[in-house]
Every structure is written in structure tokens, then in C-alpha cells.
Amino acid sequence: MNELQALLNDSLLRTKHVENAALININEKKVCASTFGFNVPKENALNLIYAFYKNLVQVRREGLYFKEKYYKCVRADEHSICLRNPDGGVIVVKTNTFILVATYRAGMYPSVCVEAVEKLEKMLAVYFDCPGGPENLYVKEVMKPHPGEGEVLVKVSASALNRADLLQRRGTYPPPKGASEILGLEAAGIVAGFGPGCEGRWKIGDAVMALLSGGGQAEYVTVPEGYLMPIPNDMTFIQAAAIPEAWLTAFQLLHFVGKIQKGETVLIHAGASGVGIAAIQLVRLAKAIPIVTAGTQEKLKATANLGAAAGFNYKTEDFSEKVLAFTQGSGVDIILDCVGGSYWEKNLNCLSTDGRWIIYGLLSGGEVHGDLFARLLSKRGSIHTSLLRSRKKEYKEQLVKAFTESVLPCFSGGACPRLRPLVDSTHPLHEIAEAHRCMEENKNIGKIVIEMPPSSEGKA
Ligand SMILES: NC(=O)c1ccc[n+]([C@@H]2O[C@H](COP(=O)([O-])OP(=O)(O)OC[C@H]3O[C@@H](n4cnc5c(N)ncnc54)[C@H](OP(=O)(O)O)[C@@H]3O)[C@@H](O)[C@H]2O)c1
């Protein structure tokens, strides 16, 4: 029994709404599974595909004549059409990939058949079979997800890369319980469907960007409706995909964790990273002063262009001495630290009295050798740590809401200061391994964006 045959049995016959069924794959132009003895000749299959292809709008409106029988449209939405022949007891369901021809039982609900066929739909997604290097990544056909309670289905146009994707690929950062195994913590695209219980905040076709716990590097992703944000005016899907994870992380660290105040100084390590670029601009928006570190002059120049008041190359100079000189000996009020181990002493050197040191990544590792506590205590400093991905749903919804209300308008024309996502490079989905290599080699300034293949139906 092939995979589709098994799915046909599991998803369709078990519904008890159909007796016999055959599935026609539209792209392959053939019958790919059927129940025993139920024949749909190839010629009929081709005729059906052609009938839908010829005038889909008319089929939705007026139904379809097929083999001299009339099939009335009983249900239609953006992705599927369901037709029924009242005399012959035959139902035809068309989705993006399949046409189902089935004989039905008394009391059949068309929606049950549509949902069952939609479950069979596949999509392209980034995949790896075993943890390891970028060479393990490839694009695979997997089952399309279905939105659950309070979830929205998004047709993804673009997603972006994060360090977490690299760690997950290496097998050191598994997705939280219940999250998709597919890589991708953010996406931009259009609303394509709803699960039960959605509150009506979004409609089919809305352009949205989403914070995700996983699953973004695929053609479709499901997401709780409270994690969606509208795409600001005049922004492309590629630019929008560069926002959710990096900007929400930076916003959360500065406001929810660090409680940034006007006039404070903030030291941002890895200033040209996705999170760093967002943090610089958000510190300016909070009327505070951003200082950065980075590993190349080119990166420092890019951060200065986006508002960094000072920047130091951690590879060629002692950033803590430079920061102390810049702050006239007082040190910085907040440190956003994604480097960890190798920076601890220098961080404490340039932290102000009562300063907040916020650790949100460990790019150099987590081991510390030395008298950290005594040094921290002498400054009455505090250490905070934060991870966004594993936070509770309510927390993330609150974060998305606060960001949407207070920051999102500043991405649109006329806002002052105007915020902008920085896209380093764009890679098509099939170049995912190359995109990972680029990030692993620390080449990017801002975000690496992954573009989905154009839709076969020409949408989005
Ligand atoms: N806690 C959370 O909720 C959360 C959420 C999102 C991201 N993060 C973390 O935030 C950090 C940035 O993520 P991203 O996706 O924005 O990264 P990214 O764009 O890939 O940038 C990371 C940059 O960090 C610098 N770097 C790498 N290794 C370093 C080391 N050993 N010492 C000093 N600098 C080093 C490199 O720039 P240089 O050339 O300047 O060295 C690199 O380009 C990562 O650690 C990520 O795990 C945490």
C-alpha cells in the first residue's frame, strides 16, 4: 500500500462519509490512489482536471457538467471546491493538489470530505534527516499543516534565518514540546485559512508576519492568531520576514526584561546581528544611547548608520576600556549580551553601578572561570537571562500586542525616527544550506531571508 493509499484509507474512509474513493493528483495528472474496485479511467481523470483548469470561477458559480451529469457546487473557499451530483450519489472535491471522486453515504457532510482531502495535501519544507552540518539540509515534500483551535494557516512567502536554526540543525536546541520540527522561527505571507475558534481578527488574504515556535521554512505554517502582526505599509514580504524574531527579542530584552529608561546607555554585543540591528534602533526609539561591539569595521560602519553612538571592534581593542572612556568612567546601564563566557570580565568592567547585564545567548560558550560574584556584588549589578522561544503563549501574545501598538507604526512613512529591518541577503528555499553557511561564518550584517518558491497558482 503506498503512502497516499494509506492516507486515503485513514483520512477518508474512516470518516464514514464516503464509501468508495479515488484521488487524482493534479500535478502528476493521474489517479494516485483508489479503493478496491473503484475505477476512474485516466481519460476521465484528465477530463476532470481540464474542466477545473478551464474555468475555475465558473465552476464555483455554476457547477460542472461531467460525463453528461450535472454537479452542483455545494461548498467553495480559496483552496477547495466541493461539487455533488444529487442523483448519482457522487461527490467531487478539488483542492490545490488533488481531485477526489467518491460515492457517498446518506447523511454525508461535504465539509468532512473537503477537510479529509486537504489533510492529504503536501508542501515543500526545509528538512534534515540527522543532525549535523549545513550539507544535511534539503527541501522535502511533507504534509501540509492544519490549523488547530485558535490557529491561522499562513501561506509563507518568506522566512528568515536565526542562530537557533543552526543549533537545531546541529541537534543541540530541540523545538519546544508541541512545536513544529521544521526549522523557521518567523515568516511573512498571507492568511490562507482558519482553525476553529478564531476571533475574526484576520481575514483570508491579509498580509501578515508571524512569530513562530518553528515551522516557518515551509510553504505553509500554522500559528496562534495572537502571534500575527500586520505587515506595515509599503513593506515587502522579504523585509517583513526580517522582523518578528529579531525585533521582538530585542524589544522584549529592552522593555520587558531590562526596563530601559530614557537617557540610559546600552551596550549591545554582536551589534550587526539580526537582534543587534533591531536593538540599536529600539534603544534610539526609547531615547537612550546605544553602543555596540562587532568583529569588523564594515559591521561597525553599518551599526553607526543605524544609530549606534559608538562602536568597538572586540577583536582589535579592549571594548570595556573604550566603553568606560566613552561613558566618562560611569559604565553602561544595560548590557545586551549574546556572547557569554568570553566576555564576562570585560562586561563587569564596564557595567555601571546598579547596572543590568542581560544574557540571551552564549555564542562563546557558558563557562566562567574567576570571581564573578564578588565583582558583580561590588557593583550591585544584576544578571538577567531570557529565552523567547520557550515562553508561555500568553506572554508571547502580550509581547506581540505591545510591539504592534508601540513599535510597528514606526516602520511606516512619516514616523520619526523611522525604523527599518536590515536584510543582508535573500536565498531561495533550495539554497538553504548556503544560507546556513553564510550565518555560520558570521558574514551577515542584519538578516538572512529565505524566499519560498512562487506558488503554482500564482498567489502571493
Ligand atoms: N534568548 C532569545 O530569546 C534569543 C532570541 C533570538 C536570538 N537569540 C540569540 O541572539 C544572538 C544573535 O542572534 P542572530 O540570529 O541575530 O545572530 P546573527 O545575525 O547570526 O549574528 C551573530 C553575530 O554574533 C557574532 N559572534 C559570533 N560568535 C561570536 C563570538 N564567539 N564572540 C563574539 N561575537 C560572536 C558574529 O558577528 P561579529 O562578526 O561581530 O563577531 C555574528 O555575525 C544569538 O546568540 C542567538 O542565539 C536569543
The ligand as an SDF file (V2000), in Angstrom:
LIG
                    3D

 48 52  0  0  0  0  0  0  0  0999 V2000
   17.2220   34.4150   24.0090 N   0  0  0  0  0  0  0  0  0  0  0  0
   16.4400   34.6160   22.9790 C   0  0  0  0  0  0  0  0  0  0  0  0
   15.2240   34.6520   23.1170 O   0  0  0  0  0  0  0  0  0  0  0  0
   17.0530   34.8290   21.6400 C   0  0  0  0  0  0  0  0  0  0  0  0
   16.2620   35.1310   20.5300 C   0  0  0  0  0  0  0  0  0  0  0  0
   16.8820   35.3890   19.2980 C   0  0  0  0  0  0  0  0  0  0  0  0
   18.2720   35.3240   19.2050 C   0  0  0  0  0  0  0  0  0  0  0  0
   18.9940   34.9800   20.3040 N   0  0  0  0  0  0  0  0  0  0  0  0
   20.4680   34.9470   20.2740 C   0  0  0  0  0  0  0  0  0  0  0  0
   20.9090   36.1980   19.8170 O   0  0  0  0  0  0  0  0  0  0  0  0
   22.1590   36.0640   19.1740 C   0  0  0  0  0  0  0  0  0  0  0  0
   22.0920   36.7540   17.8410 C   0  0  0  0  0  0  0  0  0  0  0  0
   21.2190   36.0370   17.0100 O   0  0  0  0  0  0  0  0  0  0  0  0
   21.0510   36.4370   15.4750 P   0  0  0  0  0  0  0  0  0  0  0  0
   20.2110   35.4060   14.8340 O   0  0  0  0  0  0  0  0  0  0  0  0
   20.6260   37.8530   15.4190 O   0  0  0  0  0  0  0  0  0  0  0  0
   22.5760   36.2750   15.0390 O   0  0  0  0  0  0  0  0  0  0  0  0
   23.3870   36.6260   13.7290 P   0  0  0  0  0  0  0  0  0  0  0  0
   22.6700   37.5990   12.8790 O   0  0  0  0  0  0  0  0  0  0  0  0
   23.8350   35.3680   13.1450 O   0  0  0  0  0  0  0  0  0  0  0  0
   24.6960   37.3670   14.3270 O   0  0  0  0  0  0  0  0  0  0  0  0
   25.5220   36.7820   15.2640 C   0  0  0  0  0  0  0  0  0  0  0  0
   26.8700   37.5170   15.2650 C   0  0  0  0  0  0  0  0  0  0  0  0
   27.4950   37.3130   16.5190 O   0  0  0  0  0  0  0  0  0  0  0  0
   28.8950   37.4660   16.3770 C   0  0  0  0  0  0  0  0  0  0  0  0
   29.5940   36.3570   17.0310 N   0  0  0  0  0  0  0  0  0  0  0  0
   29.5290   35.0430   16.7160 C   0  0  0  0  0  0  0  0  0  0  0  0
   30.2930   34.3220   17.5360 N   0  0  0  0  0  0  0  0  0  0  0  0
   30.8790   35.2000   18.3900 C   0  0  0  0  0  0  0  0  0  0  0  0
   31.7910   35.0620   19.4810 C   0  0  0  0  0  0  0  0  0  0  0  0
   32.2600   33.8610   19.8650 N   0  0  0  0  0  0  0  0  0  0  0  0
   32.1650   36.1770   20.1340 N   0  0  0  0  0  0  0  0  0  0  0  0
   31.7010   37.3810   19.7670 C   0  0  0  0  0  0  0  0  0  0  0  0
   30.8430   37.5860   18.7440 N   0  0  0  0  0  0  0  0  0  0  0  0
   30.4380   36.4920   18.0780 C   0  0  0  0  0  0  0  0  0  0  0  0
   29.2050   37.4920   14.8670 C   0  0  0  0  0  0  0  0  0  0  0  0
   29.4240   38.8460   14.4910 O   0  0  0  0  0  0  0  0  0  0  0  0
   30.9020   39.5270   14.5790 P   0  0  0  0  0  0  0  0  0  0  0  0
   31.4380   39.4930   13.1930 O   0  0  0  0  0  0  0  0  0  0  0  0
   30.6090   40.8840   15.0770 O   0  0  0  0  0  0  0  0  0  0  0  0
   31.7240   38.6850   15.5220 O   0  0  0  0  0  0  0  0  0  0  0  0
   27.8830   37.0190   14.2620 C   0  0  0  0  0  0  0  0  0  0  0  0
   27.6960   37.5080   12.9430 O   0  0  0  0  0  0  0  0  0  0  0  0
   22.4310   34.5520   19.0900 C   0  0  0  0  0  0  0  0  0  0  0  0
   23.2630   34.1920   20.1580 O   0  0  0  0  0  0  0  0  0  0  0  0
   21.0470   33.9570   19.2880 C   0  0  0  0  0  0  0  0  0  0  0  0
   21.0960   32.6590   19.8100 O   0  0  0  0  0  0  0  0  0  0  0  0
   18.4250   34.7450   21.5030 C   0  0  0  0  0  0  0  0  0  0  0  0
  1  2  1  0
  2  3  2  0
  2  4  1  0
  4  5  1  0
  4 48  2  0
  5  6  2  0
  6  7  1  0
  7  8  2  0
  8  9  1  0
  8 48  1  0
  9 10  1  0
  9 46  1  0
 10 11  1  0
 11 12  1  0
 11 44  1  0
 12 13  1  0
 13 14  1  0
 14 15  2  0
 14 16  1  0
 14 17  1  0
 17 18  1  0
 18 19  2  0
 18 20  1  0
 18 21  1  0
 21 22  1  0
 22 23  1  0
 23 24  1  0
 23 42  1  0
 24 25  1  0
 25 26  1  0
 25 36  1  0
 26 27  1  0
 26 35  1  0
 27 28  2  0
 28 29  1  0
 29 30  1  0
 29 35  2  0
 30 31  1  0
 30 32  2  0
 32 33  1  0
 33 34  2  0
 34 35  1  0
 36 37  1  0
 36 42  1  0
 37 38  1  0
 38 39  2  0
 38 40  1  0
 38 41  1  0
 42 43  1  0
 44 45  1  0
 44 46  1  0
 46 47  1  0
M  CHG  2   8   1  16  -1
M  END
$$$$
